[in-house]
Amino acid sequence: MAAEATVGLMVWNGQSRGTLLNVLRLAAGGKPVVVYLSPKNSFVEVRAGHDLGPLLAELDHSALKRLRLDIAAEGLPQDIGSQRVLELPDPRAVAR
């Protein structure tokens, strides 16, 4: 879908990894995406990796970890995967 599309309109429940991965695919291809975030009853416009913050903030720690693995498996550009929001805390720092 992302390869064929020129723009994206997604409805996201804040949990579906498939929808979020399609948003990432489109953004990586330089294609604008509008995401309706249903839990917040709001829209988020994504044109580049730095616009992902409001969406990624909805994910818990384990979902972020899975997303990083999905990004690597998809071969998506690493600049998407290295967003500050995706950085996982060092477990040693959390335990202190």
N, C-alpha and C positions, 0 to 999 in steps of 0.2 A: 504494500500500500504506500509506504513512504517514498519508494522509488518513483512511483507513478504520479504522486500528488505534487501540486505546486504550492498549496497551502493546506493547513490542517485546522479542523474544528473538532475538539475532543470533549467528551463529557467524562469527567474522572471522579470517582468516589473517594479518592485519597488513598486507595489501597491497591488497585489493579496494577501489577507490574507491566502487563502487556500494553495497556494504554500509555503508561509513562514511558516505556521503551519506544513506542511510536512517536511520542513527543520528542524524545531525544534523537531518534533517527531523522526526523524532519528538521530539527534545529541544527543537527550536524551537517545536513545538506543545504543549510542556508535558507530554509523555507519557513516562513512565519506560521506560527500556530497560536490559536486562541483556545484556551482550556477553560471549560466551565467546571469549577471546583464545587461539586454539589454539597459537601458538608458545610462550606462557608457561604453558599449561595452567591458566589462571586466569579468573575472572569479574570484570567491571568493571560497576558500576552507574552509569548516566548519567541524571540528572534535569534537568540544566541544563548550559549551556556550560562552567561551571567544573569540571565532572566529566570533561571530555574529555582531560585531561592524560595519563593512562596510555595512552590509545589513540593520541593524536597523537605521543607519544614514540616510537612504533614506526616512524614515517614518516621517510624520508630527506628531504634538502633539496628535491629536485626534486618529490617527491610532495607535500610541504607547499605548494610553489608552485602545483602543479596544483589542489590542494584549495582554495586561496584563490580561484582562478579559477572553480572549480565552485560555490563558495559564492556568489560574485557572480552567476554565470549563473543560479543557482537562485532568486535573490532572497531567500535566507535572511537572517535578521536579522544585521546587521553585528556585533552583540556576540558572536556565535559566531565570526565570522571574525577578530575582533580579540583572541582569546585570546593570551596571552603566548607560548604554545607555537607558535602560528602565525606569530609575527613573524619575518620573515626578516632575517638580519643584513645590514647595509649592506656591499656588496662592497668599498667603499673601506676600511672598518674591518678587514675580513678580510685585505686585502692588506698591511696595515701590519705 
